[in-house]
Amino acid sequence: MNHPITSFLKEIPEFNKLNHGLKQHLKAQFVYGLSGSLRCAVGAGLMSAIQGPVLVIVPNEDEAGVFVNDLNYLLSGIPVYEYPAWPLLPLPVLAQGREIITQRLKVLEMLVQSKPVVVIAPAQALLRVLAPPEIIRKAAIKVSVGKQVEPVIIKQRLLSSGYVWADPVEGHGQFCTRGGGILDVFPATFNRPVRIEFLDNQVE
């Protein structure tokens, strides 16, 4: 359900003209004179009609935080993520770097699935060249109950993707294997580690 503000915008002719332009796949439309939360309100009204990913580029991280908060309030049923920028200076704390990597991977995972999602990115976050979507899709490791897969293959894939061995598994990008066909792993896009149990080469 849309927020009442975005529903109200549909009664404004200028807004409907913008919306019509999106449906006609116009390459560019220019809007002037918007400031503060009104920019987010107009953006939310337009985004609610788009069936697919939306990228919003803002000047800096402070603006990104404002947009994320406002759009989460205005949009319902459409996830809103910030795509963080790499800092210009070396990270003073390694954990902070891992948090940035985790957040960027979460966003990329959503984008390659082509599902409705709004991504807010500071301009600096887009300076690095990324791998093509098909490469990101192939790098994903998919495991499901009943699937036949050798645990050693998963271990090799994790190591080649930058995961590190740790016991116990406590942080993103860590994994370990245990006796009895058990694999503990903390995926970069998960909020907590998961345990995978094998019977020979079958996922239990």
N, C-alpha and C positions, 0 to 999 in steps of 0.2 A: 504494500500500500504506500502511495506517495504521501509526502508531508503536505499539509494544507497550503504551505507557501508555494510549493512547486505546482500544485493544482491551480492556485490563483493565477500563476504566471500564464497559464494556457488561455486566459481571457484577454491577454495583452496582444494586440496585433503585431508589434515588433518581435515579440518572442515567437509567435507562431510563424513569422517569416523566417526566423533563424531555424526553427524546427523543420520547416518545409525544405530549407536549403540542405539540411543534413540528409533528409530522405532522398533528395535529388543527387546526393553525393557530390555537392559542390566542393571544389578543391580548397577554397578559402572563403571565410566570412569574417568581417571585422566588426568588433563591438567596442564602442568608446563610452567613457563616462561612468563606468561601474567602479565602485570602490567598496572596501570592507566586505562584510558578509554577503552583500548583494551579488558579488561575483560568484560566490559559492552557490547561492540560491539559483541564479540563472543557469550555472553549470549543472547543478543537480537536476533541474527541470529538463535540460537537454539530454543528460546522461541516462535518465530513467527510460528514455525511448530508444536507446541504442542497445541492440542485441549483440554484444561482444565487448572486447576489451577497449578501455578508454585510457589514453595517456594525457595527463595534465602536467605541463612543464611550468615550474615557478622559479623565481630568481634565486632563492636560498632555502636553507633548511627551516628557518623560522616560518617562512611562508608555507612551506610544505606541512608543518605541524598544524597550522591554522586550517588549511584546506582539509586535512585528514579529519580533524575534529568536527568541522562544520559539515562535511559531506557524510560522515558517519551518522550525524544527527538528522540530516535531510533525506538521505537515501535509505530505503528499507529493502533488504533482500539482496543488495549488491555489495559485495565486500570492497573495502577501500584500504589500500596499502600504500605506505611510503616506500619508495625505492631510494635508499640512502646513498649518499655520495661517499667516495673514499676521501679521507682527510688529506689535505695537502702536505701535512707534516707526518713523520713516522708516528705510529700509534704508541702512546706511552704504556698502554696495558694491552697484553695479547688478547685478553678476554673481550675487550671492546672490538678488536678486529674480527673475532669470531662472531660476535653479535651482528656486525655489519654484513659479513658473508652469509650468515643464516638468513637475515632479512632479505637480502638480494636474491638468494636462491628461492625463497618462498614466492617472491614476486615472479621470477622467471618461470617457476613451475606453474603458476596460475596462467601466465600469458601463453605458454606453449599449448595449454589445453583449450585455448580460444573460448573460454567461458566468460560471461559478463563479470568484469572486474574493473575497478577504477584504480589507476596507478598514479600517485603524485610523486613527481621527481624534480628535485632541484636541478638546474641546468648542469651543474658540475657532475652530477651522477651519470650523465649521458656521454661524458667525454671518452670513456673507455669502450673500445670495440668489443662486442660480445660474439660468442659462437652462434652460428645459425641455429634456428629452432630445431631442425632435424638432428643436429649433433646433441643438443640438450636432451631431446627425447630419447635418443639411443643410450645416453649416459645413465638414464634412470634404471634402477634395479627393482623389478616388480616381483613380489613374492606373495603367494596366496596358498591357503590350505589345500593340500592335495597335489600341489605342483611338484614335479620331479626336477630337482636341481642339486648339483653337487655342492656341499658346503664350501669346499675348497675353491670352487669357481666364484662364489659370492665373496669369499675372503680376498681373492685376487682382484675382483672388481672394486671392492672397497679400498684396497691399498692404492690401486691405480687412480682412484678418484680423490685421493688425498686424505682418507681416513687414517687414524693412528690407533695402534693397539693400546688399550688401557684396562686395567683391572683394579677396582671396579670401573664400570662405564658410568661417567658422571657428567660429561659435557658433550656438546654437539661435535660430530665428526669423530667419535670414538667407537671402538668395537672390541670384543674379545670372544673367543670360543672357549667352551667348557666341555668336560667329559660328558658322555651320554648324548652327544648330538645337540648341543645347545649353543646358540649364537646370540649374544647380546650386542645391540647396536643402537646408537643414538643418531638417527637421521638428522641431517642439517635442517630439514623443514618440519620436524616434529617438536612438540613441547616437552616430551619425555622419552626416555629410551624404551625400546621394545625387545622382547625375547622371542626368538624363533627356535622351535624345537623340531628336530629331524628324526625320522625313523629310516635309517639308511640314507637314501637320497630324496625322501619324500617329506614335504613340510606337513607337520602335524597340526 
